[in-house]
């Protein structure tokens, strides 16, 4: 059981790093800011087996860490939360440009 929990945390750390990278690359390309659905699709496209709600949780984790910010609103059709205008904060940008993993985010 402990190994499974450790494996899940390692995956979450890696996915947080991938998300930060995707957000930064999107900004560098001067594209519109991502939504949670768009990031979910990007993660699936690069081979990450992850559910949409897991992506929302990862994004919320990154917001709590002050690495990203976004707007949150309930979807009127299904009542679930939708995240829009996802962007790096100044703290997130400084962290990303150093490209040094920590206990919450892995760039490996």
N, C-alpha and C positions, 0 to 999 in steps of 0.2 A: 504494500500500500504506500509506503514512504517513497519508493522508487517512482511510482506512478505520479504522485504529487510533485516530486522533483522534476520529472519529465514535463509535466504540464507547465510548471513555472519557467523552465528553460525555454519552452516553446513560446510562452507569453512574452518573455523578455526579448526573444528574437523577433517576434511579430511586432512588438512596439518599435524596435529599431527599424524594421522594414517600413512601417507606417510613417515614421519620421522622415525616412529617405524619400518615400513617395511624395509626401507633402512638400518637401523642399524642392525636389525635381520639378514638381508641378508649378511651384512658384517661380523657379528659375526660368521656366518656359513661358512665364506670364500668362498661364492658363487660368480659367475660372477656378475658384476654390472648390475642392472636393466636397461631396456629401458622403455620408456613411455608406450608402449603397454603391457609390462609385469606387470607394476604397475597398469595399468588400469584393466587387468585381475584379479589381486590380489584383488583390491578394489571390483570388481563385485562379486568375490568368497566369500568375507566376508560380502556381503549384502549391499554394498554401491551402490545406483543407481546413476551412474555418467557416463557422456559421455567421450569419448576419448579426445575431445578438452578441456573439463573441467579439465581433468587430466593434460594436457599440461599447461593450465593456472595456475593451482595450483603449478606445478613444477616451472614455471617461477616466480611465486610469491615467492616461497621459495628461488630461486636463487637471486632475488632482495634483499631479507632479508639477504643474505649471509649465509644461512643455508645449501644449497646444491650447487653442481656444476655438470655440464653435458656438453656433446658435442651435438651440434645442427646441423642438416643437412636436406636439403630438400629431400623428397622422390621423386625419378625420375618418378614414376608411377602416383602419384596423386598430386604432387606439395606441399603437406602438410609437415610441419616440423616434423622431428623425433628426439627424444631426446635419447641419448645413454650414457652409462658409468656414470650413475647417482650415486653420492656419497655425503656423508656428508662432509662439510668443517670443519675446526677446530672450527669455531664459532658454527656451527650446532651441532657438537659433544658435545661441552661444554653445549650448550642450552639443548640438548636432555638428557644428563646425569643428569642435575638438575631436569628434569621432572616437571618444573614449567610453567604453562600456561601463556601466555601474551595476548596482544590485537590482535595478528596475528595468534597464534597457540594455540590450546586447546588439552590437553592430557586427557580430561574427556570423 
